[in-house]
């Protein structure tokens, strides 16, 4: 299953809005004979890729797959039918699929065909890997990551308004990987007017540029064009993007946009890049200046999921 989880990472920027899934086939002697990851929408799922590579070696073998195999006809045929026809004797599934079209039905189809099914191996790792997909399928909205770059004392810009560059080039490249993993990127119109950013994932490998969304109006000459301009509540924005197949968004706005998303309780994860620099009390804007928390009981608490060095900076991931 660890190999299947690793293989699934290859599909992260290929398969959305479908889940990024990995599959491994092990023959009766315990040898890995095939692996597969989900292809782009409309093409083969991970199980089909692995079965095609295994050929006749799949007969009597065990299939390890990170997510429950689908059992319905979509743009591709049911994976369960292909698994049954290939003669797989045992299937190990990390996590059941929350999609109503699949949920437990895929496992039921395999069991009814006489295939032994085990569930739960690697579940925690796969739930973390597929967190945006699970959130999207369960809520209809994209998983929201809020990205911030700041000094050690939480300043995102200096008193004169300058903000480029607080963090290192390595941190900025890492942030481009976050962009490439996201289906859309959201900023405020103020950021567009002040910085005229491109908001691409040009430094990511492999590169996948997200859709660009501006809260407000972007000048026609802005480098972010073409983009989606949105005026309205953030709830409506997430509903619209989710219905359009956006599984994950990256919010890169300034303190006002960040505070608005946090105040509305719409952030799933915060990724903060902290530079080894101190601005002091006259250092300009804070990370969440627009957010008000009057009492200790009102603190928005989460949990640290990762802390690591990126260049000269520290990347801190917090799940809310």
PENORRA-V436688 format. One record per pair of residues at least 4 apart in sequence whose C-alpha atoms are under 8 Angstrom apart, sorted by sequence separation. I is the first residue (numbers start at 1). J is the second residue. D is the distance in Angstrom with one decimal. If there is no record, write none. Layout:
i:I j:J d:D
i:I j:J d:D
This chain:
i:1 j:5 d:6.2
i:2 j:6 d:6.3
i:3 j:7 d:6.1
i:4 j:8 d:6.2
i:5 j:9 d:6.9
i:6 j:10 d:7.7
i:7 j:11 d:7.7
i:8 j:12 d:6.9
i:10 j:14 d:7.8
i:11 j:15 d:5.6
i:12 j:16 d:7.3
i:15 j:19 d:6.3
i:16 j:20 d:7.1
i:26 j:30 d:5.7
i:27 j:31 d:5.5
i:39 j:43 d:5.6
i:40 j:44 d:7.7
i:44 j:48 d:5.8
i:45 j:49 d:6.4
i:46 j:50 d:6.3
i:47 j:51 d:6.1
i:48 j:52 d:6.0
i:49 j:53 d:6.4
i:50 j:54 d:6.2
i:51 j:55 d:6.0
i:54 j:58 d:5.5
i:57 j:61 d:7.2
i:58 j:62 d:7.7
i:65 j:69 d:7.7
i:73 j:77 d:4.9
i:74 j:78 d:7.7
i:77 j:81 d:7.9
i:78 j:82 d:6.9
i:79 j:83 d:6.2
i:80 j:84 d:6.2
i:81 j:85 d:6.1
i:82 j:86 d:6.0
i:83 j:87 d:6.7
i:84 j:88 d:6.2
i:98 j:102 d:7.2
i:99 j:103 d:5.7
i:101 j:105 d:7.8
i:102 j:106 d:5.8
i:104 j:108 d:6.2
i:105 j:109 d:6.2
i:106 j:110 d:6.5
i:107 j:111 d:6.1
i:108 j:112 d:6.1
i:109 j:113 d:6.4
i:110 j:114 d:6.7
i:111 j:115 d:5.1
i:122 j:126 d:6.3
i:123 j:127 d:6.0
i:124 j:128 d:6.3
i:125 j:129 d:6.2
i:126 j:130 d:5.9
i:127 j:131 d:5.6
i:130 j:134 d:6.2
i:131 j:135 d:6.1
i:132 j:136 d:6.1
i:133 j:137 d:6.2
i:134 j:138 d:6.1
i:135 j:139 d:5.9
i:136 j:140 d:4.9
i:137 j:141 d:7.8
i:150 j:154 d:5.2
i:151 j:155 d:5.2
i:157 j:161 d:5.6
i:158 j:162 d:5.5
i:167 j:171 d:6.3
i:168 j:172 d:6.4
i:169 j:173 d:6.2
i:170 j:174 d:6.2
i:171 j:175 d:6.2
i:172 j:176 d:6.4
i:173 j:177 d:6.7
i:174 j:178 d:6.7
i:175 j:179 d:6.4
i:176 j:180 d:6.2
i:177 j:181 d:6.3
i:178 j:182 d:6.4
i:179 j:183 d:7.8
i:187 j:191 d:6.6
i:188 j:192 d:6.8
i:189 j:193 d:6.2
i:190 j:194 d:6.0
i:191 j:195 d:5.7
i:192 j:196 d:4.7
i:203 j:207 d:7.1
i:204 j:208 d:7.6
i:214 j:218 d:6.8
i:218 j:222 d:6.5
i:221 j:225 d:7.3
i:232 j:236 d:6.9
i:233 j:237 d:6.5
i:234 j:238 d:6.3
i:235 j:239 d:6.2
i:236 j:240 d:6.1
i:237 j:241 d:6.1
i:238 j:242 d:5.9
i:239 j:243 d:6.1
i:240 j:244 d:6.3
i:241 j:245 d:6.6
i:242 j:246 d:5.0
i:253 j:257 d:5.2
i:254 j:258 d:6.1
i:255 j:259 d:5.9
i:256 j:260 d:6.1
i:257 j:261 d:6.4
i:258 j:262 d:6.2
i:259 j:263 d:5.8
i:260 j:264 d:6.2
i:261 j:265 d:6.4
i:262 j:266 d:6.0
i:279 j:283 d:4.7
i:285 j:289 d:6.7
i:294 j:298 d:6.9
i:295 j:299 d:7.1
i:309 j:313 d:5.8
i:310 j:314 d:5.8
i:15 j:20 d:5.7
i:26 j:31 d:5.3
i:27 j:32 d:6.5
i:38 j:43 d:8.0
i:39 j:44 d:5.5
i:44 j:49 d:6.2
i:72 j:77 d:6.9
i:73 j:78 d:5.5
i:83 j:88 d:5.9
i:97 j:102 d:6.1
i:98 j:103 d:5.3
i:110 j:115 d:5.5
i:111 j:116 d:6.3
i:135 j:140 d:7.6
i:136 j:141 d:5.0
i:150 j:155 d:5.1
i:151 j:156 d:6.7
i:157 j:162 d:5.5
i:158 j:163 d:6.4
i:167 j:172 d:7.2
i:179 j:184 d:7.9
i:187 j:192 d:7.5
i:191 j:196 d:7.2
i:192 j:197 d:6.2
i:202 j:207 d:6.2
i:220 j:225 d:6.9
i:232 j:237 d:7.3
i:241 j:246 d:5.3
i:242 j:247 d:6.5
i:253 j:258 d:6.1
i:261 j:266 d:5.4
i:262 j:267 d:5.8
i:293 j:298 d:5.9
i:309 j:314 d:4.6
i:310 j:315 d:6.3
i:14 j:20 d:7.8
i:26 j:32 d:4.4
i:27 j:33 d:6.5
i:38 j:44 d:6.3
i:39 j:45 d:6.0
i:72 j:78 d:5.0
i:97 j:103 d:5.0
i:110 j:116 d:7.7
i:111 j:117 d:6.6
i:135 j:141 d:7.2
i:136 j:142 d:5.2
i:150 j:156 d:4.6
i:157 j:163 d:4.4
i:179 j:185 d:7.1
i:191 j:197 d:7.9
i:201 j:207 d:5.9
i:218 j:224 d:7.9
i:252 j:258 d:7.7
i:261 j:267 d:6.2
i:293 j:299 d:6.3
i:308 j:314 d:5.7
i:309 j:315 d:6.1
i:25 j:32 d:5.8
i:26 j:33 d:5.8
i:38 j:45 d:4.3
i:39 j:46 d:7.2
i:51 j:58 d:6.6
i:71 j:78 d:4.5
i:96 j:103 d:6.3
i:97 j:104 d:7.2
i:110 j:117 d:7.4
i:127 j:134 d:7.7
i:135 j:142 d:7.0
i:136 j:143 d:6.4
i:149 j:156 d:6.3
i:150 j:157 d:7.8
i:156 j:163 d:6.4
i:201 j:208 d:6.2
i:202 j:209 d:7.5
i:218 j:225 d:7.8
i:230 j:237 d:7.3
i:251 j:258 d:7.4
i:307 j:314 d:7.0
i:308 j:315 d:5.4
i:12 j:20 d:5.3
i:24 j:32 d:7.0
i:25 j:33 d:5.8
i:26 j:34 d:7.4
i:37 j:45 d:6.7
i:38 j:46 d:4.2
i:70 j:78 d:5.6
i:71 j:79 d:6.0
i:96 j:104 d:6.4
i:135 j:143 d:6.0
i:148 j:156 d:7.8
i:201 j:209 d:5.1
i:307 j:315 d:5.7
i:308 j:316 d:6.8
i:11 j:20 d:5.0
i:24 j:33 d:7.8
i:25 j:34 d:5.2
i:37 j:46 d:4.0
i:38 j:47 d:7.8
i:69 j:78 d:8.0
i:70 j:79 d:5.4
i:71 j:80 d:5.4
i:157 j:166 d:7.9
i:200 j:209 d:5.2
i:201 j:210 d:7.5
i:306 j:315 d:7.8
i:307 j:316 d:4.6
i:10 j:20 d:8.0
i:11 j:21 d:6.9
i:24 j:34 d:5.8
i:25 j:35 d:6.3
i:36 j:46 d:4.7
i:37 j:47 d:7.5
i:69 j:79 d:5.7
i:70 j:80 d:6.2
i:71 j:81 d:7.4
i:107 j:117 d:7.0
i:132 j:142 d:6.9
i:133 j:143 d:7.8
i:156 j:166 d:7.5
i:200 j:210 d:6.8
i:306 j:316 d:6.0
i:307 j:317 d:6.4
i:9 j:20 d:7.0
i:11 j:22 d:8.0
i:24 j:35 d:4.4
i:35 j:46 d:8.0
i:36 j:47 d:6.4
i:38 j:49 d:7.6
i:69 j:80 d:6.0
i:132 j:143 d:5.0
i:218 j:229 d:7.1
i:305 j:316 d:8.0
i:306 j:317 d:5.1
i:8 j:20 d:5.6
i:9 j:21 d:7.9
i:23 j:35 d:5.5
i:24 j:36 d:6.5
i:36 j:48 d:7.5
i:37 j:49 d:6.8
i:131 j:143 d:7.8
i:212 j:224 d:6.8
i:217 j:229 d:5.9
i:304 j:316 d:7.3
i:305 j:317 d:5.6
i:306 j:318 d:7.3
i:8 j:21 d:4.7
i:9 j:22 d:7.7
i:22 j:35 d:7.5
i:23 j:36 d:5.1
i:36 j:49 d:4.9
i:37 j:50 d:7.7
i:199 j:212 d:7.1
i:214 j:227 d:7.0
i:216 j:229 d:5.9
i:217 j:230 d:7.6
i:304 j:317 d:5.9
i:305 j:318 d:5.7
i:7 j:21 d:7.8
i:8 j:22 d:3.9
i:22 j:36 d:5.8
i:23 j:37 d:6.3
i:35 j:49 d:7.3
i:36 j:50 d:4.4
i:185 j:199 d:7.4
i:212 j:226 d:7.7
i:213 j:227 d:5.6
i:214 j:228 d:6.2
i:215 j:229 d:6.1
i:216 j:230 d:5.6
i:304 j:318 d:4.5
i:305 j:319 d:6.6
i:7 j:22 d:5.1
i:8 j:23 d:7.6
i:22 j:37 d:4.5
i:35 j:50 d:4.8
i:151 j:166 d:6.7
i:212 j:227 d:5.0
i:213 j:228 d:4.7
i:214 j:229 d:4.9
i:215 j:230 d:5.1
i:216 j:231 d:5.4
i:303 j:318 d:5.4
i:304 j:319 d:6.4
i:5 j:21 d:7.6
i:6 j:22 d:7.4
i:7 j:23 d:7.3
i:21 j:37 d:5.6
i:22 j:38 d:6.8
i:34 j:50 d:5.3
i:150 j:166 d:6.4
i:151 j:167 d:7.8
i:211 j:227 d:7.1
i:212 j:228 d:6.3
i:213 j:229 d:5.9
i:214 j:230 d:6.1
i:215 j:231 d:6.1
i:302 j:318 d:6.2
i:303 j:319 d:5.4
i:4 j:21 d:7.9
i:5 j:22 d:5.8
i:20 j:37 d:7.2
i:21 j:38 d:5.5
i:34 j:51 d:7.3
i:149 j:166 d:7.0
i:150 j:167 d:7.1
i:211 j:228 d:8.0
i:213 j:230 d:7.2
i:302 j:319 d:5.4
i:303 j:320 d:6.7
i:4 j:22 d:4.6
i:5 j:23 d:8.0
i:20 j:38 d:5.9
i:35 j:53 d:7.4
i:47 j:65 d:7.3
i:149 j:167 d:6.4
i:302 j:320 d:4.2
i:4 j:23 d:5.0
i:19 j:38 d:7.7
i:34 j:53 d:5.6
i:301 j:320 d:6.6
i:4 j:24 d:5.5
i:33 j:53 d:7.9
i:34 j:54 d:5.2
i:300 j:320 d:7.6
i:3 j:24 d:7.1
i:33 j:54 d:5.9
i:179 j:200 d:7.3
i:180 j:201 d:5.5
i:47 j:69 d:7.6
i:179 j:201 d:5.6
i:192 j:214 d:8.0
i:1 j:24 d:7.5
i:15 j:38 d:6.1
i:18 j:41 d:6.7
i:23 j:46 d:5.5
i:24 j:47 d:8.0
i:96 j:119 d:7.7
i:14 j:38 d:7.7
i:15 j:39 d:5.6
i:16 j:40 d:7.4
i:17 j:41 d:7.6
i:21 j:45 d:7.7
i:22 j:46 d:5.5
i:23 j:47 d:5.6
i:33 j:57 d:7.2
i:91 j:115 d:7.1
i:93 j:117 d:7.4
i:95 j:119 d:6.6
i:176 j:200 d:7.5
i:177 j:201 d:6.8
i:180 j:204 d:6.5
i:14 j:39 d:6.3
i:15 j:40 d:4.5
i:16 j:41 d:7.2
i:21 j:46 d:5.9
i:22 j:47 d:7.7
i:25 j:50 d:6.8
i:63 j:88 d:6.9
i:68 j:93 d:5.8
i:89 j:114 d:7.9
i:90 j:115 d:5.5
i:91 j:116 d:6.3
i:92 j:117 d:5.8
i:93 j:118 d:6.1
i:94 j:119 d:5.6
i:95 j:120 d:6.0
i:176 j:201 d:4.8
i:185 j:210 d:6.0
i:189 j:214 d:5.9
i:193 j:218 d:7.4
i:197 j:222 d:7.9
i:198 j:223 d:5.3
i:199 j:224 d:6.6
i:11 j:37 d:5.9
i:14 j:40 d:5.1
i:15 j:41 d:5.8
i:24 j:50 d:6.6
i:25 j:51 d:7.7
i:61 j:87 d:7.7
i:62 j:88 d:6.1
i:65 j:91 d:7.5
i:67 j:93 d:6.0
i:68 j:94 d:7.5
i:80 j:106 d:6.4
i:84 j:110 d:7.0
i:89 j:115 d:5.2
i:90 j:116 d:4.7
i:91 j:117 d:4.9
i:92 j:118 d:4.8
i:93 j:119 d:4.8
i:94 j:120 d:4.6
i:176 j:202 d:7.0
i:177 j:203 d:7.5
i:180 j:206 d:7.8
i:183 j:209 d:7.9
i:184 j:210 d:4.5
i:185 j:211 d:6.1
i:186 j:212 d:6.3
i:187 j:213 d:6.5
i:188 j:214 d:5.5
i:189 j:215 d:5.7
i:192 j:218 d:6.6
i:193 j:219 d:7.5
i:196 j:222 d:5.9
i:197 j:223 d:6.3
i:198 j:224 d:5.0
i:10 j:37 d:6.8
i:11 j:38 d:5.7
i:14 j:41 d:8.0
i:23 j:50 d:6.4
i:59 j:86 d:6.0
i:60 j:87 d:5.9
i:61 j:88 d:5.2
i:62 j:89 d:6.1
i:63 j:90 d:6.3
i:64 j:91 d:5.9
i:65 j:92 d:6.3
i:66 j:93 d:5.8
i:67 j:94 d:5.9
i:68 j:95 d:6.2
i:88 j:115 d:7.2
i:89 j:116 d:6.5
i:90 j:117 d:5.9
i:91 j:118 d:6.4
i:92 j:119 d:6.0
i:93 j:120 d:6.4
i:94 j:121 d:4.9
i:176 j:203 d:5.9
i:177 j:204 d:4.9
i:180 j:207 d:6.1
i:181 j:208 d:7.5
i:183 j:210 d:4.8
i:184 j:211 d:4.3
i:185 j:212 d:5.2
i:186 j:213 d:4.8
i:187 j:214 d:5.2
i:188 j:215 d:4.7
i:189 j:216 d:5.3
i:196 j:223 d:6.1
i:197 j:224 d:6.4
i:234 j:261 d:7.4
i:7 j:35 d:7.4
i:11 j:39 d:6.6
i:58 j:86 d:6.2
i:59 j:87 d:4.3
i:60 j:88 d:5.1
i:61 j:89 d:5.7
i:62 j:90 d:4.7
i:63 j:91 d:4.7
i:64 j:92 d:4.8
i:65 j:93 d:5.2
i:66 j:94 d:4.8
i:67 j:95 d:5.1
i:68 j:96 d:4.9
i:69 j:97 d:8.0
i:90 j:118 d:8.0
i:92 j:120 d:8.0
i:93 j:121 d:6.7
i:94 j:122 d:5.3
i:95 j:123 d:5.5
i:147 j:175 d:8.0
i:176 j:204 d:5.4
i:177 j:205 d:7.3
i:180 j:208 d:4.7
i:182 j:210 d:6.0
i:183 j:211 d:6.2
i:184 j:212 d:5.8
i:185 j:213 d:6.0
i:186 j:214 d:5.9
i:187 j:215 d:6.2
i:188 j:216 d:6.6
i:189 j:217 d:5.8
i:196 j:224 d:7.2
i:263 j:291 d:6.5
i:7 j:36 d:6.9
i:8 j:37 d:5.4
i:25 j:54 d:7.4
i:58 j:87 d:6.5
i:59 j:88 d:5.3
i:60 j:89 d:4.8
i:61 j:90 d:6.7
i:62 j:91 d:5.6
i:63 j:92 d:6.2
i:64 j:93 d:6.2
i:65 j:94 d:6.6
i:66 j:95 d:6.4
i:67 j:96 d:6.0
i:68 j:97 d:5.3
i:72 j:101 d:6.9
i:80 j:109 d:6.8
i:84 j:113 d:6.9
i:92 j:121 d:7.2
i:94 j:123 d:4.8
i:179 j:208 d:7.8
i:180 j:209 d:5.8
i:184 j:213 d:7.0
i:186 j:215 d:7.3
i:189 j:218 d:5.9
i:193 j:222 d:7.9
i:258 j:287 d:7.8
i:259 j:288 d:5.3
i:262 j:291 d:7.6
i:7 j:37 d:6.0
i:8 j:38 d:7.4
i:27 j:57 d:6.8
i:56 j:86 d:7.5
i:58 j:88 d:5.8
i:59 j:89 d:7.3
i:60 j:90 d:7.7
i:62 j:92 d:7.4
i:67 j:97 d:6.1
i:71 j:101 d:7.8
i:72 j:102 d:7.2
i:80 j:110 d:6.4
i:173 j:203 d:5.7
i:174 j:204 d:7.7
i:179 j:209 d:7.0
i:180 j:210 d:6.5
i:192 j:222 d:7.2
i:255 j:285 d:7.3
i:258 j:288 d:6.4
i:259 j:289 d:7.0
i:260 j:290 d:7.3
i:4 j:35 d:7.4
i:27 j:58 d:6.8
i:48 j:79 d:6.7
i:55 j:86 d:7.9
i:70 j:101 d:8.0
i:71 j:102 d:6.2
i:84 j:115 d:7.8
i:95 j:126 d:7.1
i:173 j:204 d:6.8
i:179 j:210 d:6.5
i:255 j:286 d:6.8
i:259 j:290 d:5.1
i:260 j:291 d:7.4
i:26 j:58 d:7.9
i:28 j:60 d:6.7
i:43 j:75 d:7.7
i:44 j:76 d:6.9
i:47 j:79 d:6.6
i:51 j:83 d:7.6
i:70 j:102 d:5.6
i:94 j:126 d:6.8
i:95 j:127 d:7.3
i:192 j:224 d:7.6
i:255 j:287 d:5.4
i:256 j:288 d:7.1
i:259 j:291 d:4.9
i:25 j:58 d:7.0
i:27 j:60 d:7.1
i:28 j:61 d:5.6
i:42 j:75 d:5.1
i:43 j:76 d:6.7
i:69 j:102 d:7.7
i:254 j:287 d:7.7
i:255 j:288 d:4.9
i:256 j:289 d:7.0
i:27 j:61 d:4.4
i:28 j:62 d:7.6
i:41 j:75 d:7.9
i:42 j:76 d:6.2
i:45 j:79 d:7.5
i:48 j:82 d:7.1
i:68 j:102 d:7.7
i:71 j:105 d:6.7
i:255 j:289 d:5.7
i:256 j:290 d:5.3
i:26 j:61 d:5.7
i:27 j:62 d:6.3
i:51 j:86 d:7.3
i:68 j:103 d:7.9
i:70 j:105 d:8.0
i:71 j:106 d:5.0
i:255 j:290 d:6.3
i:25 j:61 d:6.6
i:26 j:62 d:5.2
i:47 j:83 d:7.7
i:68 j:104 d:7.7
i:70 j:106 d:5.5
i:98 j:134 d:6.7
i:276 j:312 d:7.2
i:25 j:62 d:5.7
i:26 j:63 d:6.5
i:69 j:106 d:5.5
i:275 j:312 d:7.0
i:276 j:313 d:6.3
i:25 j:63 d:4.6
i:26 j:64 d:7.9
i:68 j:106 d:6.3
i:69 j:107 d:7.4
i:71 j:109 d:7.3
i:99 j:137 d:5.9
i:275 j:313 d:4.7
i:24 j:63 d:5.8
i:25 j:64 d:6.2
i:68 j:107 d:6.8
i:98 j:137 d:6.5
i:99 j:138 d:7.6
i:274 j:313 d:5.5
i:275 j:314 d:6.7
i:23 j:63 d:6.9
i:24 j:64 d:5.1
i:98 j:138 d:6.8
i:273 j:313 d:6.4
i:274 j:314 d:5.2
i:23 j:64 d:5.5
i:24 j:65 d:6.5
i:273 j:314 d:5.6
i:274 j:315 d:6.5
i:23 j:65 d:4.3
i:273 j:315 d:4.6
i:274 j:316 d:7.8
i:22 j:65 d:5.8
i:23 j:66 d:6.6
i:272 j:315 d:5.7
i:273 j:316 d:6.5
i:21 j:65 d:7.3
i:22 j:66 d:5.7
i:271 j:315 d:6.9
i:272 j:316 d:5.2
i:21 j:66 d:5.8
i:22 j:67 d:8.0
i:271 j:316 d:5.7
i:272 j:317 d:6.6
i:21 j:67 d:6.4
i:270 j:316 d:7.9
i:271 j:317 d:4.6
i:270 j:317 d:5.7
i:271 j:318 d:6.5
i:269 j:317 d:7.0
i:270 j:318 d:5.1
i:269 j:318 d:5.6
i:270 j:319 d:6.5
i:269 j:319 d:4.4
i:270 j:320 d:7.5
i:268 j:319 d:6.0
i:269 j:320 d:5.7
i:268 j:320 d:5.4
i:267 j:320 d:6.9
i:66 j:122 d:7.8
i:8 j:66 d:7.8
i:67 j:126 d:8.0
i:4 j:64 d:6.8
i:66 j:126 d:6.5
i:4 j:65 d:6.3
i:5 j:66 d:6.4
i:4 j:66 d:6.4
i:184 j:246 d:6.9
i:191 j:253 d:6.6
i:1 j:64 d:5.9
i:183 j:246 d:5.6
i:186 j:249 d:7.1
i:191 j:254 d:6.8
i:1 j:65 d:7.1
i:183 j:247 d:6.4
i:184 j:248 d:6.8
i:185 j:249 d:5.5
i:186 j:250 d:6.2
i:187 j:251 d:6.2
i:1 j:66 d:7.2
i:182 j:247 d:7.6
i:183 j:248 d:5.5
i:184 j:249 d:4.8
i:185 j:250 d:4.7
i:186 j:251 d:4.7
i:187 j:252 d:5.4
i:188 j:253 d:5.4
i:182 j:248 d:5.1
i:183 j:249 d:5.8
i:184 j:250 d:6.4
i:185 j:251 d:5.8
i:186 j:252 d:6.0
i:187 j:253 d:4.2
i:188 j:254 d:7.2
i:181 j:248 d:7.8
i:182 j:249 d:5.3
i:185 j:252 d:7.0
i:186 j:253 d:6.7
i:187 j:254 d:7.6
i:182 j:250 d:6.2
i:188 j:257 d:6.3
i:187 j:257 d:7.2
i:179 j:250 d:6.7
i:178 j:250 d:7.5
i:1 j:94 d:7.7
i:142 j:238 d:6.4
i:141 j:238 d:5.5
i:141 j:239 d:5.6
i:156 j:254 d:7.9
i:140 j:239 d:6.9
i:142 j:241 d:7.0
i:156 j:255 d:7.9
i:141 j:241 d:7.1
i:142 j:242 d:5.3
i:141 j:242 d:4.3
i:140 j:242 d:5.5
i:141 j:243 d:7.3
i:171 j:273 d:6.9
i:140 j:243 d:6.7
i:145 j:248 d:7.5
i:147 j:250 d:6.9
i:142 j:246 d:5.8
i:143 j:247 d:6.2
i:144 j:248 d:6.0
i:145 j:249 d:6.3
i:146 j:250 d:5.9
i:147 j:251 d:6.1
i:148 j:252 d:6.8
i:141 j:246 d:7.8
i:142 j:247 d:4.4
i:143 j:248 d:4.6
i:144 j:249 d:5.2
i:145 j:250 d:4.9
i:146 j:251 d:4.8
i:147 j:252 d:5.5
i:136 j:242 d:7.0
i:141 j:247 d:7.2
i:142 j:248 d:4.7
i:143 j:249 d:6.2
i:144 j:250 d:6.1
i:145 j:251 d:6.1
i:146 j:252 d:6.5
i:167 j:273 d:7.0
i:142 j:249 d:6.2
i:144 j:251 d:7.2
i:167 j:274 d:7.0
i:168 j:275 d:7.5
i:167 j:275 d:5.3
i:166 j:275 d:6.6
i:20 j:130 d:7.3
i:19 j:130 d:7.1
i:136 j:247 d:5.7
i:136 j:248 d:8.0
i:146 j:258 d:7.0
i:19 j:133 d:6.1
i:133 j:247 d:6.1
i:18 j:133 d:7.8
i:132 j:247 d:6.1
i:17 j:133 d:7.9
i:132 j:248 d:5.9
i:1 j:121 d:7.0
i:2 j:122 d:7.3
i:5 j:125 d:7.9
i:154 j:274 d:7.7
i:1 j:122 d:6.4
i:5 j:126 d:6.9
i:146 j:267 d:6.6
i:158 j:279 d:7.4
i:144 j:266 d:6.9
i:145 j:267 d:6.2
i:146 j:268 d:8.0
i:148 j:270 d:7.7
i:150 j:272 d:7.4
i:152 j:274 d:5.6
i:144 j:267 d:5.1
i:145 j:268 d:6.0
i:146 j:269 d:6.2
i:147 j:270 d:5.9
i:148 j:271 d:6.4
i:149 j:272 d:5.7
i:150 j:273 d:6.3
i:151 j:274 d:5.5
i:152 j:275 d:5.8
i:159 j:282 d:6.3
i:161 j:284 d:6.9
i:143 j:267 d:7.7
i:144 j:268 d:5.2
i:145 j:269 d:4.8
i:146 j:270 d:4.7
i:147 j:271 d:4.8
i:148 j:272 d:4.8
i:149 j:273 d:4.7
i:150 j:274 d:5.1
i:151 j:275 d:4.9
i:152 j:276 d:5.8
i:153 j:277 d:7.9
i:155 j:279 d:6.6
i:158 j:282 d:7.8
i:159 j:283 d:5.2
i:160 j:284 d:7.2
i:143 j:268 d:6.3
i:144 j:269 d:6.6
i:145 j:270 d:5.7
i:146 j:271 d:6.1
i:147 j:272 d:5.8
i:148 j:273 d:6.3
i:149 j:274 d:6.1
i:150 j:275 d:6.2
i:151 j:276 d:6.6
i:152 j:277 d:5.6
i:153 j:278 d:5.8
i:158 j:283 d:4.7
i:159 j:284 d:3.9
i:145 j:271 d:7.0
i:147 j:273 d:8.0
i:149 j:275 d:7.7
i:151 j:277 d:5.2
i:152 j:278 d:5.6
i:153 j:279 d:6.8
i:157 j:283 d:7.0
i:158 j:284 d:4.3
i:159 j:285 d:7.3
i:151 j:278 d:5.7
i:153 j:280 d:7.3
i:157 j:284 d:5.4
i:158 j:285 d:6.7
i:151 j:279 d:6.7
i:155 j:283 d:6.5
i:156 j:284 d:7.5
i:157 j:285 d:5.3
i:155 j:284 d:6.6
i:156 j:285 d:5.7
i:157 j:286 d:7.5
i:155 j:285 d:5.6
i:156 j:286 d:5.7
i:155 j:286 d:4.4
i:156 j:287 d:5.8
i:154 j:286 d:5.6
i:155 j:287 d:5.9
i:154 j:287 d:5.6
i:174 j:310 d:7.6
i:150 j:287 d:7.0
i:148 j:287 d:7.2
i:171 j:310 d:5.6
i:170 j:310 d:6.1
i:171 j:311 d:6.4
i:170 j:311 d:5.1
i:169 j:311 d:7.6
i:170 j:312 d:7.9
i:171 j:313 d:6.8
i:168 j:311 d:6.5
i:168 j:312 d:6.5
i:171 j:315 d:7.9
i:168 j:313 d:6.7
i:167 j:313 d:6.7
i:13 j:180 d:6.9
i:13 j:181 d:5.9
i:12 j:181 d:6.8
i:13 j:206 d:7.9
i:13 j:208 d:6.8
i:17 j:245 d:5.5
i:16 j:245 d:7.9
i:17 j:246 d:6.6
i:17 j:247 d:6.1
i:16 j:247 d:7.1
